[in-house]
Amino acid sequence: MDVRDTLSASLKKIETREGKRLNMFVCGPTVQDKPHMGHARTYVFYDVLARYLRYKKIRLFYLMNITDIEDHIITKMQETGRSWEDIIDSNSSEFFRVMGILKNNSVNYYAFATDYISEIIAQVSKLIKKGYAYEIADGVYYRARKFKDYGKLSKQNLDQLMIGARVEVNEEKEDPLDFALWKKKKEGEPSWPSPWGEGRPGWHIEDTAITESFFGPNYDIHGGAKDLIFPHHESEIAQMEAISRKKPLVKYWIHTGHLNVDDIKMSKSLKNFVTVEEALKNYWPEAIRIMMLSMRYNAAVNFDEKAVVDAQGTAERISILQHRVNSSKLTKNERAEEVVKRILAPLENDVNTPETIKEFLGFVKDSLAKSKMTEEEKGEIKYVLNEVEKVMGIVHNAPLPERSMDIVLNLRNELRKKGDYGSADKIRDSLKDEGIKIEDTAEGSYLWW
């Protein structure tokens, strides 16, 4: 399997360690607000990557951090008057809830940054001892220019680097490029004790403290959105490689493109975002996944309401096929396995989810076009749907109707046989108002949600 590595700017074959093991870390959300569709775009992709690696029998440990202390959270406290605990608890709970609904269920462990304060302090102390960090009035800073490779990930020259979105200007710093490792306490801010006084960690040091705790100084895959390349991921490399003297920190850097609104990145700070909660009121989770996976993961794309509507229609067609074969016995044979192999093959080439979606929808269209199917054919289709769902998470499998629904369906079928289509249509329309749809086919009628 090949993936595009940001550091080398080339496709690299993923190679596992002994025992077919891989460790993957993905930068999680800063929980100052509810998760938005930009988050969905990023985390649905990494969920599919994790699912597929495991489908290939790779023993993947997938770690994600939760940034629960950071400048944006402090700003949210000041703007709303809410406590730090209230902001973190409510927004992290909402994140876990909507990720569950979206079927993003592949993360092994969520690590909250504030649970690793002692590890953060240990890393900062090592950087000071090695001469890579220094203390001034408001905190401890990293000497970016001392790390000779600073800028290698973002392909920037130190003399041309722009100050990143989360690098503060401070005249006391030795160099404008230096970034905070520890920020000394200000009035009203949450803080923790340290050798440099009460304070809180800088943003970049949180992640290396977490990954070193789980994986040691080096690991396999690091993921996140493209806007994290500089300064965040650049600084992670500088911190960990300076501490350990072991390179590279990560073998494969994978970055997702932005989800934009009118060509501007969807962002909580810009307040131009659509929350996942809002989207889920109108669309199935599978529709949101289909929309996101129909885009190349590393391309910047605009959020388009029509794309979600189209994806909802696609999800419904897949669900219709699922219901047609639901009662059949799953059949795994060479023919069905070849279909699955063909559908998933594009994922081997830099996780090409749009091509996999295209292949799968061709299969769905051809299957729905069959007026009659043998039980073996139904079983094969059921196997294909089951295998694709394991990797892509796009098959909406509504709960089977209660016995009372069977009675209603049988009554409607009797009315249709008698030619009383008006009454049959009234039943169909009434059920539709309740979110229950009826599909009439040559083989009979099906209920689905």
ZAMARGU-4260 file (C-alpha; in steps of 0.2 Angstrom, whole numbers, plus 5000, padded with zeros to 4 digits):
<rodrens>
0) 5000/5000/5000 | 5007/5017/4995 | 5003/5034/5003 | 5009/5051/4999 | 5022/5056/5013
5) 5023/5075/5016 | 5041/5075/5021 | 5048/5067/5006 | 5034/5074/4995 | 5033/5057/4986
10) 5023/5040/4987 | 5030/5028/5000 | 5026/5010/5003 | 5019/5007/5020 | 5030/4994/5028
15) 5025/4986/5045 | 5037/4982/5059 | 5039/4965/5067 | 5022/4956/5069 | 5014/4967/5056
20) 5012/4981/5068 | 5009/5000/5065 | 5007/5014/5077 | 4997/5029/5071 | 4994/5046/5079
25) 4982/5059/5072 | 4980/5076/5079 | 4963/5077/5087 | 4952/5093/5090 | 4954/5108/5101
30) 4938/5107/5110 | 4933/5125/5112 | 4917/5122/5102 | 4907/5109/5094 | 4914/5098/5080
35) 4911/5105/5063 | 4911/5097/5045 | 4929/5101/5043 | 4933/5089/5057 | 4921/5076/5049
40) 4931/5077/5033 | 4948/5074/5042 | 4942/5061/5054 | 4932/5051/5042 | 4947/5049/5031
45) 4958/5043/5045 | 4945/5031/5051 | 4944/5023/5034 | 4963/5022/5033 | 4963/5013/5050
50) 4949/5002/5045 | 4958/4997/5029 | 4975/4994/5037 | 4966/4982/5050 | 4957/4974/5035
55) 4974/4970/5028 | 4977/4961/5045 | 4989/4974/5051 | 4990/4976/5070 | 4987/4995/5071
60) 4986/5005/5087 | 4977/5022/5083 | 4980/5036/5095 | 4972/5053/5095 | 4975/5067/5107
65) 4961/5079/5113 | 4968/5097/5115 | 4959/5102/5131 | 4971/5117/5136 | 4976/5130/5123
70) 4974/5148/5118 | 4958/5146/5109 | 4950/5138/5124 | 4956/5152/5135 | 4948/5164/5123
75) 4932/5155/5124 | 4932/5156/5143 | 4935/5175/5142 | 4921/5177/5129 | 4908/5166/5137
80) 4912/5167/5156 | 4911/5148/5156 | 4923/5138/5167 | 4937/5128/5158 | 4930/5112/5165
85) 4912/5116/5158 | 4919/5120/5140 | 4930/5105/5140 | 4917/5092/5147 | 4903/5098/5135
90) 4913/5099/5119 | 4923/5084/5121 | 4907/5074/5125 | 4899/5081/5110 | 4914/5076/5099
95) 4914/5058/5105 | 4895/5058/5102 | 4895/5064/5084 | 4910/5054/5080 | 4901/5038/5086
100) 4886/5043/5075 | 4898/5045/5060 | 4904/5028/5063 | 4922/5034/5067 | 4925/5020/5079
105) 4943/5015/5075 | 4953/5025/5088 | 4961/5014/5101 | 4964/5028/5114 | 4959/5046/5116
110) 4973/5055/5126 | 4968/5072/5135 | 4983/5084/5135 | 4981/5089/5153 | 4983/5070/5159
115) 5001/5072/5153 | 5007/5087/5162 | 5021/5078/5171 | 5027/5071/5154 | 5026/5088/5146
120) 5037/5095/5161 | 5050/5081/5158 | 5051/5085/5140 | 5053/5104/5143 | 5066/5101/5156
125) 5076/5090/5144 | 5076/5103/5131 | 5082/5116/5143 | 5096/5105/5148 | 5101/5102/5130
130) 5101/5120/5126 | 5086/5120/5115 | 5075/5130/5127 | 5076/5145/5138 | 5065/5154/5151
135) 5059/5172/5150 | 5047/5182/5160 | 5031/5174/5153 | 5037/5156/5150 | 5049/5144/5142
140) 5053/5145/5123 | 5061/5133/5111 | 5076/5140/5100 | 5069/5135/5083 | 5085/5140/5074
145) 5096/5129/5085 | 5087/5114/5077 | 5095/5114/5060 | 5081/5104/5051 | 5067/5116/5056
150) 5057/5120/5041 | 5060/5103/5032 | 5042/5097/5033 | 5035/5113/5027 | 5049/5115/5014
155) 5053/5132/5020 | 5069/5142/5023 | 5072/5148/5040 | 5075/5166/5034 | 5059/5166/5024
160) 5047/5158/5037 | 5031/5167/5041 | 5026/5167/5059 | 5012/5154/5060 | 4994/5156/5066
165) 4998/5150/5084 | 5016/5158/5086 | 5015/5173/5097 | 5025/5189/5095 | 5035/5193/5110
170) 5049/5206/5111 | 5058/5196/5125 | 5060/5181/5114 | 5078/5178/5107 | 5070/5175/5089
175) 5053/5179/5083 | 5052/5160/5077 | 5054/5153/5094 | 5039/5145/5101 | 5031/5142/5118
180) 5034/5126/5128 | 5027/5132/5144 | 5016/5148/5147 | 5016/5156/5164 | 5000/5159/5173
185) 4989/5174/5169 | 4974/5179/5180 | 4959/5168/5178 | 4968/5154/5168 | 4969/5136/5173
190) 4987/5131/5178 | 4998/5118/5185 | 5014/5118/5195 | 5031/5117/5187 | 5049/5121/5189
195) 5046/5138/5181 | 5030/5142/5191 | 5012/5140/5189 | 5007/5139/5171 | 5001/5128/5156
200) 5009/5119/5142 | 5012/5126/5125 | 5002/5118/5111 | 5016/5109/5102 | 5024/5100/5117
205) 5007/5092/5121 | 5008/5080/5107 | 5026/5074/5108 | 5023/5071/5127 | 5008/5060/5122
210) 5016/5051/5108 | 5033/5047/5117 | 5022/5040/5132 | 5014/5028/5120 | 5026/5025/5106
215) 5043/5031/5112 | 5054/5043/5101 | 5049/5036/5084 | 5033/5029/5076 | 5025/5025/5060
220) 5011/5037/5054 | 5007/5054/5059 | 4991/5062/5052 | 4982/5079/5053 | 4975/5093/5042
225) 4987/5102/5031 | 4986/5118/5041 | 4995/5109/5055 | 5011/5106/5045 | 5018/5123/5050
230) 5021/5127/5064 | 5013/5113/5073 | 5020/5097/5065 | 5036/5106/5061 | 5038/5110/5080
235) 5034/5092/5085 | 5049/5086/5074 | 5060/5099/5082 | 5056/5095/5100 | 5056/5076/5099
240) 5071/5074/5088 | 5081/5086/5099 | 5077/5076/5114 | 5080/5059/5107 | 5093/5062/5094
245) 5084/5048/5084 | 5077/5052/5067 | 5065/5052/5059 | 5051/5055/5072 | 5038/5048/5060
250) 5040/5037/5044 | 5024/5043/5035 | 5017/5060/5037 | 4999/5061/5029 | 4989/5077/5028
255) 4971/5080/5023 | 4966/5095/5013 | 4954/5108/5020 | 4935/5109/5019 | 4931/5126/5013
260) 4916/5138/5013 | 4917/5150/4998 | 4936/5145/4996 | 4940/5150/5014 | 4944/5136/5026
265) 4930/5130/5038 | 4936/5136/5055 | 4929/5139/5072 | 4940/5154/5074 | 4932/5162/5058
270) 4914/5156/5063 | 4911/5150/5046 | 4907/5132/5050 | 4893/5120/5049 | 4892/5108/5064
275) 4891/5090/5062 | 4876/5090/5073 | 4867/5102/5061 | 4871/5091/5046 | 4865/5075/5055
280) 4848/5083/5057 | 4845/5081/5039 | 4857/5068/5032 | 4862/5050/5037 | 4879/5048/5044
285) 4883/5037/5029 | 4878/5051/5017 | 4891/5062/5026 | 4904/5049/5024 | 4900/5046/5006
290) 4902/5065/5003 | 4918/5066/5012 | 4925/5050/5004 | 4921/5055/4986 | 4934/5069/4988
295) 4953/5066/4987 | 4959/5066/5005 | 4973/5079/5002 | 4963/5091/4991 | 4955/5107/4996
300) 4937/5107/4992 | 4922/5118/4995 | 4907/5113/5006 | 4892/5111/4994 | 4875/5107/5000
305) 4871/5099/4984 | 4885/5086/4987 | 4877/5081/5003 | 4860/5080/4995 | 4867/5069/4981
310) 4876/5058/4994 | 4860/5056/5004 | 4852/5049/4988 | 4867/5037/4985 | 4866/5031/5003
315) 4848/5027/5001 | 4851/5017/4985 | 4864/5007/4994 | 4851/5004/5009 | 4838/4998/4996
320) 4850/4985/4990 | 4855/4980/5008 | 4836/4978/5012 | 4833/4967/4997 | 4846/4954/5002
325) 4845/4956/5021 | 4835/4940/5024 | 4847/4930/5013 | 4861/4919/5019 | 4878/4927/5017
330) 4888/4919/5003 | 4907/4920/5002 | 4914/4913/4986 | 4927/4916/4973 | 4916/4927/4963
335) 4910/4938/4978 | 4928/4940/4984 | 4934/4946/4967 | 4921/4959/4967 | 4927/4965/4984
340) 4945/4965/4979 | 4941/4976/4964 | 4931/4988/4974 | 4944/4990/4987 | 4959/4990/4976
345) 4960/5009/4973 | 4964/5011/4992 | 4981/5003/4989 | 4985/5018/4978 | 4987/5033/4991
350) 4970/5028/4999 | 4960/5033/4983 | 4943/5033/4991 | 4934/5042/4977 | 4938/5028/4965
355) 4933/5015/4978 | 4916/5024/4980 | 4914/5024/4960 | 4918/5005/4959 | 4906/5002/4973
360) 4892/5012/4966 | 4894/5003/4949 | 4891/4987/4958 | 4876/4994/4968 | 4868/5000/4951
365) 4871/4984/4942 | 4863/4974/4957 | 4848/4985/4958 | 4845/4983/4940 | 4842/4965/4942
370) 4823/4961/4942 | 4826/4943/4949 | 4840/4936/4959 | 4844/4919/4965 | 4847/4916/4983
375) 4865/4913/4979 | 4866/4930/4970 | 4858/4939/4985 | 4870/4930/4997 | 4885/4936/4986
380) 4878/4954/4986 | 4876/4953/5005 | 4894/4947/5007 | 4901/4962/4996 | 4890/4975/5006
385) 4897/4967/5022 | 4915/4968/5017 | 4914/4986/5010 | 4905/4992/5026 | 4920/4985/5036
390) 4931/4997/5027 | 4921/5012/5021 | 4907/5013/5034 | 4894/5018/5021 | 4880/5005/5021
395) 4865/5011/5031 | 4857/4996/5039 | 4842/5001/5047 | 4834/4991/5061 | 4822/4977/5055
400) 4804/4982/5056 | 4793/4976/5071 | 4780/4963/5068 | 4767/4977/5067 | 4776/4984/5052
405) 4775/4967/5043 | 4756/4967/5046 | 4754/4984/5038 | 4765/4979/5023 | 4754/4963/5020
410) 4738/4973/5021 | 4745/4986/5008 | 4750/4971/4997 | 4733/4964/4998 | 4725/4981/4993
415) 4737/4982/4978 | 4732/4965/4972 | 4714/4970/4973 | 4718/4986/4963 | 4714/4998/4977
420) 4730/5008/4974 | 4723/5024/4981 | 4722/5016/4999 | 4739/5007/4996 | 4746/5024/4992
425) 4739/5032/5007 | 4747/5019/5018 | 4764/5022/5009 | 4762/5041/5011 | 4757/5040/5030
430) 4772/5029/5033 | 4784/5041/5023 | 4778/5055/5035 | 4785/5045/5049 | 4802/5042/5041
435) 4797/5024/5035 | 4799/5021/5016 | 4791/5008/5005 | 4800/5001/4990 | 4789/4991/4977
440) 4799/4979/4966 | 4794/4964/4955 | 4799/4953/4969 | 4788/4961/4982 | 4788/4977/4994
445) 4801/4982/5006 | 4801/4993/5022 | 4816/5003/5027 | 4820/5018/5037
</rodrens>
